[in-house]
């Protein structure tokens, strides 16, 4: 898939004209949901030039994502600007822009559809771009969940299927984007550093309140976006259910963030073997990264082996997106996935149990005016077991997502233990402490066997000095049967190991 501003770097005339015209270049958003509409509002409120065009889906209203109450509170002058972004006049009639118009008029076209439509939209945009001979228009997306292969029904990352598809991301809570005093950061990611640099420059001029930086890690960032939407559900639950225990919230949010990054590091190591980042004209440092590579290693058979590539973690807007989506804002509403977590909290408070199944939770969300179509985290959660297997994620890097998944999908007896962990600050913080340890953890392995390392000095000495010298220190020598003798968090770790075992 060709998706660059510059195909022939030796065409000096084209390069000069491209850079000279950069301030006039337009960005198009196709499929105007709540996020692109709010972004357009911010641009209309602050932008000095009309460099953004909007094309709603067929038979959709340009401002249909906003409720009537929200629209009634909007500034009329700004609303008119947004309408001009999405319409043109033809033979005295006002018509909406469509995808073809965006490809003809814009240098970047962001396909802003969710996972229900993005596959068809990418395919259609590529075909249409070729027909229009506009193949130097760069296509991007911002979808925040995994897609499903229509043939084999397997989940995948759209940027992994189309490695040169750009990804635009950052923490832009739709309500906050309409705040005239707020500012935001974003990343425009494309595996070609030059395309990323130029694209970020074009996007950076849309609004003085949105600072866009370039990055090359499109696949990793889209994975993080999909996973953090699940994490946001967990954060919403904890922030609501345990609102009277502020001391535990930083622990939960820290683990949710680090596990997002740990998973993406594993994904990066795998996907970049096939889709290598080869930046001929700009190094990562020249692009704005602090380091060319940040690598995690582990010792296997006395040799260091690469375990994860964390280079992407230098993209601060991506991390801000994760943290922001897990935080209760000082004004306005949190993200929709966070709100779904608050609904889960209300369920547990009223029912004194975990949901019987996902459909019961969805019905509760509907009662709170949270439609399933807007909950990308719930979509991603549905396909978590396949993603877990596909990318060989270690349990200590995804324990929180495993926990929230089994809250919906474990059997009734197992859910009783999960419920005990979710409602107890002591149990859940113990779970946080233990679940992030690797399978090689000596103390964790003893606890899973029902023993406590420091209670048996002879066993402790043997484990440290005798078994180790004989290379006989074994891990995972325990069964996954739950026991009333165990604390609930240990039982839940056993339940997780039963369902998830890479």
C-alpha atoms as one frame of an Amber mdcrd trajectory, in Angstrom:
protein
   0.000   0.000   0.000   1.562   3.251  -1.183   0.656   6.009   1.267   3.243
   8.791   1.209   3.336  12.448   0.288   6.478  11.931  -1.786   6.920   8.914
  -4.044  10.024  10.102  -5.868  12.465  11.850  -3.563  14.509  12.931  -6.585
  11.650  15.071  -7.880  13.051  18.278  -6.440  10.418  20.492  -8.074   7.555
  18.551  -6.488   9.267  18.562  -3.089   9.708  22.342  -3.184   6.094  22.946
  -4.230   4.838  20.578  -1.512   6.676  22.380   1.277   5.905  25.851  -0.097
   2.163  25.100  -0.131   2.052  23.343   3.228   0.124  26.114   5.002  -2.640
  25.925   2.392  -3.101  22.175   2.638  -6.375  20.834   3.915  -7.199  17.881
   6.143 -10.383  15.919   5.589 -12.299  13.830   8.119 -14.602  11.222   6.662
 -17.386   9.825   8.889 -18.146  12.595  11.352 -18.751  11.039  14.747 -18.497
  12.700  18.128 -14.708  12.972  18.124 -14.097  14.521  14.660 -17.090  16.825
  15.144 -15.656  18.030  18.464 -12.241  18.430  16.856 -13.867  20.529  14.138
 -15.533  22.644  16.826 -12.132  23.327  18.382 -10.680  24.253  14.992 -13.632
  26.527  14.216 -13.279  28.164  17.625  -9.532  28.831  17.365  -8.359  28.271
  13.800  -7.446  31.260  11.702  -7.850  29.435   8.389 -10.393  26.959   7.107
  -8.067  24.009   6.528 -10.409  21.271   7.700 -13.188  19.637   5.670 -15.812
  17.213   6.949 -17.707  14.521   5.069 -20.445  12.690   6.974 -21.440   9.166
   6.053 -24.262   8.856   3.573 -27.650   9.713   5.102 -25.974  11.019   8.274
 -26.285  14.550   9.575 -23.069  16.547   9.947 -23.815  17.365  13.595 -25.806
  14.222  14.333 -23.281  12.981  16.898 -24.182  15.844  19.256 -27.300  15.782
  21.404 -29.838  18.580  20.975 -28.932  19.964  24.399 -25.252  20.208  23.454
 -26.051  21.877  20.127 -28.346  24.387  21.838 -25.446  25.441  24.073 -23.016
  25.902  21.190 -22.001  29.261  19.792 -24.029  29.944  16.625 -21.108  31.536
  14.803 -18.944  28.470  15.458 -21.769  26.182  14.356 -21.968  28.033  11.052
 -18.222  27.600  10.575 -18.561  23.849  11.134 -21.405  23.665   8.642 -19.223
  25.420   6.068 -16.530  22.790   6.710 -18.986  20.094   5.656 -20.875  21.710
   2.773 -20.437  23.416  -0.568 -22.824  25.179  -2.940 -23.768  23.712  -6.305
 -26.374  25.273  -8.572 -27.730  27.247  -5.667 -28.081  24.174  -3.458 -26.128
  23.272  -0.335 -24.558  19.830  -0.594 -22.491  17.755   1.818 -18.921  16.822
   1.009 -18.293  13.133   0.411 -15.158  10.998   0.438 -14.411  11.797  -3.198
 -14.484  15.526  -2.443 -12.036  15.053   0.422  -9.610  13.074  -1.727  -9.717
  15.776  -4.399  -9.358  18.750  -2.056  -7.217  17.493   0.851  -3.650  16.317
   1.373  -4.543  14.162   4.393  -7.795  12.244   4.739  -8.556  10.728   8.136
 -11.045   7.869   7.976 -12.733   8.544  11.308 -15.105   5.585  11.311 -15.226
   3.023  14.102 -14.476  -0.686  13.827 -17.893  -1.379  12.268 -16.971   0.482
   9.085 -13.219   1.077   8.956 -12.345  -2.005   6.884 -14.789  -1.094   4.129
 -13.798   2.567   4.323 -10.078   1.857   3.890 -10.729  -0.437   0.941 -13.098
   2.060  -0.678 -10.736   4.995  -0.088  -7.809   3.139  -1.675  -9.854   2.256
  -4.749 -11.295   5.748  -5.070  -7.910   7.398  -4.564  -6.469   5.306  -7.391
  -9.382   6.100  -9.708  -8.989   9.814  -9.010  -5.209   9.602  -9.514  -4.695
  11.153  -6.081  -2.332   8.544  -4.678  -0.146  11.147  -2.979  -3.020  11.902
  -0.590  -2.111  10.293   2.732  -4.820   8.201   4.380  -5.061   7.790   8.139
  -7.434   6.434  10.757  -8.198   6.852  14.451 -10.210   3.714  15.224  -9.892
   2.617  18.849 -10.687  -1.089  18.774  -9.716  -4.281  16.995 -11.272  -5.227
  13.679 -12.608  -8.634  12.688 -11.614 -10.478   9.545 -14.865 -11.132   7.711
 -13.672 -14.498   6.412 -11.970 -16.226   9.337 -13.522 -14.051  12.089 -10.117
 -13.405  13.681  -9.425  -9.999  15.263  -6.613  -7.823  13.970  -5.117  -4.332
  14.124  -6.071  -2.365  11.007  -2.654  -0.642  10.902  -1.001  -4.062  10.979
  -3.035  -5.145   7.964  -2.170  -1.863   6.213   1.291  -1.060   7.647   1.522
   2.297   5.842  -1.842   3.535   7.085  -1.294   6.615   9.245  -2.703   6.794
  12.770  -3.815  10.006  14.457  -4.122   9.841  18.224  -4.084  11.859  21.431
  -6.255  12.612  24.431  -9.114  14.684  23.061 -12.136  14.081  25.274 -14.959
  15.402  23.128 -16.392  17.664  25.827 -12.999  19.161  26.624 -12.385  19.994
  22.963 -15.209  22.516  23.201 -13.546  24.285  26.140 -12.091  27.538  24.726
  -9.293  27.626  27.323  -8.029  24.047  27.131  -5.076  22.733  25.102  -4.199
  19.270  23.829  -1.394  17.198  22.372  -1.552  14.600  19.621   0.670  12.312
  17.571   0.484  11.697  13.840   2.142   8.338  13.279   3.352   6.946   9.977
   6.174   4.406   9.502   7.931   6.746   7.065   9.521   9.480   9.172   9.337
  12.114   6.425   5.623  11.488   5.885   5.088  11.652   9.652   6.969  14.959
   9.868   5.056  16.609   7.023   1.724  15.188   8.174   2.204  16.452  11.718
   3.070  19.897  10.350  -0.146  19.995   8.293  -2.288  18.862  11.230  -0.509
  21.209  13.615  -1.912  24.260  11.855  -5.579  23.299  12.273  -5.859  24.780
  15.767  -3.351  26.618  17.981  -4.798  24.643  20.903  -3.830  21.234  19.468
  -0.096  20.539  19.236   0.684  17.611  16.943   4.033  15.785  16.985   5.231
  13.159  14.499   5.856   9.488  15.253   6.526   6.309  13.294   4.842   3.718
  15.524   1.375   3.564  13.986   0.725  -0.123  14.761   1.847   0.129  18.367
  -0.192   3.272  18.972  -3.333   1.757  17.536  -2.866  -1.306  19.730  -2.522
   0.964  22.769  -5.677   2.848  21.778  -7.640  -0.397  21.549  -6.323  -1.769
  24.831  -6.596   1.472  26.789 -10.302   1.591  25.956 -10.657  -1.675  27.906
  -8.478  -0.276  30.692 -10.713   2.781  30.812 -13.676   0.553  31.729 -11.670
  -0.861  34.640 -10.602   2.635  35.705 -14.187   3.878  35.621 -15.266   0.982
  37.812 -12.524   1.513  40.403 -12.895   5.302  40.501 -16.622   4.958  41.139
 -16.832   1.891  43.382 -13.808   2.842  45.487 -14.221   6.620  45.340 -13.846
   6.786  49.128 -10.402   5.140  48.942  -8.217   7.602  47.000  -4.991   5.949
  48.150  -5.488   2.899  45.942  -6.420   4.741  42.743  -2.851   5.725  41.722
  -1.797   2.078  42.055  -4.608   0.897  39.779  -4.046   3.603  37.161  -0.278
   3.076  37.153  -0.654  -0.635  36.486  -3.258  -0.031  33.793  -0.862   2.368
  32.046   2.253   0.214  32.378   0.441  -2.902  31.216  -0.775  -1.058  28.106
   2.842  -0.153  27.360   4.177  -3.620  28.229   1.717  -5.271  25.869   2.495
  -2.827  23.079   6.216  -3.508  23.572   5.587  -7.215  22.969   3.445  -6.397
  19.947   6.126  -4.045  18.601   8.799  -6.716  18.837   6.662  -9.066  16.753
   5.165  -6.771  14.120   8.418  -4.949  13.379  10.105  -8.181  12.340   7.917
  -8.102   9.252   7.109  -4.397   8.992  10.507  -2.908   9.703  10.951   0.797
  10.312  13.510   1.959   7.772  13.810   5.717   7.863  16.313   6.722   5.210
  16.095  10.479   5.477  15.347  11.188   9.137  16.529   9.401  12.255  14.119
   9.030  15.163  16.099  11.611  17.117  15.793  14.048  14.230  12.068  13.352
  14.212  11.823  14.249  17.913  12.359  10.992  19.805  14.776  11.099  22.735
  16.376   7.743  21.917  16.685   5.689  18.753  15.677   2.514  20.571  14.493
   1.479  24.031  14.655  -2.261  24.484  13.727  -4.653  27.307  15.757  -7.830
  27.721  15.598 -11.007  29.781  18.182 -13.677  30.519  17.540 -17.055  28.900
  20.229 -19.737  29.225  22.711 -17.129  30.451  22.165 -14.934  27.396  20.308
 -11.661  27.035  17.279 -11.986  24.758  15.099  -9.117  23.598  11.704  -9.200
  25.281  10.063  -5.968  24.163  10.624  -2.810  22.139   9.559   0.288  24.093
  10.785   2.903  21.616   7.187   3.995  20.946   6.768   4.910  24.632   8.504
   8.229  23.941   5.315   9.464  22.248   3.916  11.438  25.165   0.533  12.235
  23.619  -0.116   8.497  23.363   0.607   8.004  27.067  -1.458  11.082  27.896
  -4.337   9.486  26.010  -4.128   6.416  28.254  -3.865   8.422  31.470  -6.543
  10.890  30.446  -9.050   8.192  29.590  -8.571   6.652  33.049  -9.063   9.890
  34.970 -12.224  11.515  36.271 -12.137  15.039  34.799 -12.558  18.143  36.930
 -15.383  19.273  34.644 -17.625  17.632  32.093 -18.039  13.919  31.499 -15.265
  11.305  31.336 -14.780   9.135  28.253 -17.615   6.803  27.292 -15.598   3.716
  28.221 -14.904   5.236  31.652 -18.645   5.870  31.992 -19.249   2.203  31.157
 -16.972   1.319  34.077 -19.093   3.535  36.312 -22.140   1.583  35.155 -20.353
  -1.655  36.076 -19.732  -0.197  39.523 -23.427   0.579  39.954 -24.268  -2.968
  38.865 -22.038  -4.540  41.500 -23.311  -2.166  44.171 -26.945  -2.971  43.432
 -26.713  -6.665  42.505 -23.881  -7.718  44.850 -22.417  -9.884  42.102 -20.625
  -9.770  38.770 -22.715  -9.528  35.585 -24.159 -12.869  34.506 -22.947 -12.165
  30.986 -21.911  -9.274  28.753 -25.457  -8.789  27.435 -26.695  -7.976  30.940
 -24.020  -5.296  31.220 -24.905  -3.910  27.776 -28.539  -3.588  28.868 -27.440
  -1.599  31.900 -25.326   0.652  29.674 -28.379   1.255  27.482 -30.305   2.398
  30.563 -27.560   4.952  31.167 -27.770   6.130  27.523 -24.464   4.479  26.599
 -25.024   2.676  23.314 -22.856  -0.340  22.563 -21.801   1.224  19.244 -19.864
   3.929  21.076 -18.096   1.588  23.488 -14.944   0.611  21.634 -13.473  -0.890
  24.807 -16.293  -3.406  25.032 -15.712  -4.397  21.404 -12.013  -4.941  22.055
 -12.744  -6.919  25.218 -14.913  -9.344  23.255 -11.911 -10.434  21.200  -9.338
 -10.304  23.969  -8.604 -14.088  24.133  -7.696 -14.125  20.425  -5.517 -11.017
  20.727  -3.854 -12.511  23.813  -2.943 -15.633  21.836  -2.027 -13.834  18.625
   0.570 -11.605  20.258   1.671 -14.056  22.978   1.000 -11.607  25.804   2.315
 -12.662  29.220  -0.213 -12.759  32.057   1.805 -10.375  34.216   1.482  -7.798
  31.413  -2.289  -8.055  31.099  -3.633  -9.174  34.479  -6.058  -6.256  34.792
  -7.628  -6.927  31.402  -7.786 -10.645  32.192  -9.621  -9.759  35.402 -12.205
  -7.521  33.748 -12.718 -10.072  30.956 -13.418 -12.870  33.442 -15.726 -10.598
  35.422 -18.082 -11.116  32.465 -17.037 -14.531  31.162 -15.972 -16.825  34.033
 -18.402 -19.355  35.496 -20.676 -18.451  38.403 -18.457 -19.947  41.140 -15.352
 -18.256  39.771 -17.190 -14.944  39.546 -17.827 -15.080  43.288 -14.068 -14.929
  43.880 -13.631 -12.231  41.240 -16.395 -10.196  42.868 -14.616 -10.414  46.244
 -11.432  -9.039  44.686 -13.203  -6.234  42.842 -15.074  -4.914  45.888 -12.255
  -5.123  48.465  -9.486  -2.527  48.433  -7.178  -4.954  50.251  -7.852  -7.813
  47.840  -7.545  -5.693  44.723  -4.290  -4.034  45.806  -2.864  -7.452  46.699
  -3.967  -8.637  43.280  -2.182  -5.662  41.716   1.026  -6.422  43.615   1.118
 -10.136  42.823  -0.372 -10.279  39.333   2.369  -8.135  37.788   5.092 -10.549
  38.893   6.514 -12.863  36.254   5.952 -16.609  36.337   9.526 -16.917  37.632
   8.680 -15.047  40.830   9.740 -17.266  43.723   7.365 -15.740  46.262   4.363
 -15.781  43.908   4.922 -19.426  43.016   4.989 -20.350  46.695   1.733 -18.480
  47.318   0.060 -20.215  44.395   1.061 -23.542  45.958  -0.479 -22.437  49.249
   2.838 -21.778  50.980   4.391 -18.555  52.200   8.095 -18.245  51.616   9.023
 -16.484  54.839   7.027 -18.880  57.033   9.337 -21.819  56.318  12.989 -20.852
  56.748  14.291 -24.279  55.745  12.304 -24.207  52.510  13.431 -20.625  51.856
  17.090 -21.601  52.284  16.660 -24.631  50.049  14.999 -22.614  47.294  17.707
 -19.975  47.344  20.883 -21.995  47.708  20.394 -25.724  47.151  17.743 -26.115
  44.445  19.164 -23.189  42.530  22.688 -24.608  42.541  21.309 -27.860  41.157
  19.256 -25.968  38.556  16.205 -27.614  40.054  14.200 -24.497  40.835  10.874
 -25.146  39.129   8.003 -22.757  38.602   4.309 -23.387  38.024   4.344 -26.490
  40.267   0.804 -25.865  41.451  -2.723 -26.601  40.323  -5.302 -23.985  39.435
  -7.997 -25.262  41.793  -9.447 -22.539  43.976  -9.573 -23.111  47.713 -11.358
 -21.464  50.618  -8.026 -21.518  52.443  -6.562 -19.059  49.936  -7.157 -15.315
  49.895  -9.502 -14.404  47.038  -6.772 -12.651  45.064  -4.754 -15.900  44.969
  -7.821 -17.811  43.818  -8.402 -15.233  41.090  -4.802 -15.586  39.907  -5.419
 -19.324  39.633  -8.639 -18.688  37.702  -6.790 -16.397  35.296  -4.048 -18.988
  34.785  -6.726 -21.539  33.970  -8.246 -19.420  31.192  -5.109 -17.660  29.968
  -1.928 -19.649  29.508   0.542 -18.473  26.873
